[in-house]
Every structure is written in C-alpha cells, then in structure tokens.
Amino acid sequence: MNWILFLLLAADENATRAQEVLRGNCSQCHSQKMAMSGLDLDTREAALKGGSRGPALVAGKAIESKLIEAVERKGKLLMPP
C-alpha cells in the first residue's frame, strides 16, 4: 500500500502527518499560494473540490482518487514530477 494512501485511510490522529507529507511533497506547486492546474492541497475541502482535472480526492473512496493514481504513477499524471 502506498504511503499516502495509508495516511489518507488512517484514523484522524494521522491527519496531521498526512498534511505534513502533502506540504513537504505537493504544496510547492499545489497550494493557495501557487495552485498549478487550479489544484490546492492545503485543505481537505480544496482537495475534494480539485482543479482543472477534477477532484484530487474522492470522499470515502481514497483508492479511486486522482491523487493516489498520480503518486503511485499509474496513469498519465505522474507526481511528484
């Protein structure tokens, strides 16, 4: 299981750790400050809203999320670049 998938599926006490991982690996390009492709990962709400490619997260279905597909490098979008 991918590390980010684990953090997204884990209990609430891991929410802080998931935010740290996203800040350390994604926020340089996907935050309120700089939202490449319109994607802001600073908050859960923003990730659920998504960007130009649609929602980054699918509530209750993390395994179907574009974020998971991108970090697992299984589709056209490969992140981090």
N, C-alpha and C positions, 0 to 999 in steps of 0.2 A: 504494500500500500504506500502511495506517495506521501511524503511528509506533510504537504499542505492539505491533502485530503484528510489525513488523520487529524490535523488541527481543526479543520472545519467541522468534522463529525464529532469531535471530542466534547466533553462536558464544558459547561460555562467557565470553569476555572482556567481553562486553556485559551479562552478568548483573548486574554492579554498577550499570550505567547503568539497566537495567530496574527494579531495586529503587529507585533514586533517583526515577525517574519515578512509580512507584507510590506511594512515600512522599509525594512532593510533590503528587500529584493524588487519591489514594484513601485514604490512611491516616488522614486526619482522621475519616473515618466507618467505615472498614473495616480495623481493626487489632485486636490483642489487647486494647488499652485500650478501644476502642469498636467493637464488631462489629455494626453495623446489619445487620439481616436475617440475623444469625448469620455474616456473611462477614468473615473475617480474611485480609487480603492481605499480612501481614508475612512469610510464608514460602511457598515453593512447595508444601509439603505441605498447608498450610492452604488455599491457593487450589485445589488439586486436590480437597480434601475439600468445599470450598464452604460455602454457607449454606443458608438456607431455600428457595432456588430451585434448589439442586443445585450441582454443581461449577462454579467460575468458570473453570477451565482444563481442557482435555481433553488429556491427555498424548499427544504425537505428532500431535495434530490441532488445533493452535492456532486455525486458521481456523474451527473448529466451536465454539470456546469462548464461553460467555456473556459473558465479559469483553470479548472482541473485538466481539461484537454490540452490547454496551452502549456502548462508547466510539466505535464507528462510527455509533451512533444509528440502527440498522437494525431494531430490534424495539420491544417495548413498554417495555423498560427503557432509559433514556437516562442515561448517565453521562459525565462528572460532571453533576450536576443544574444 
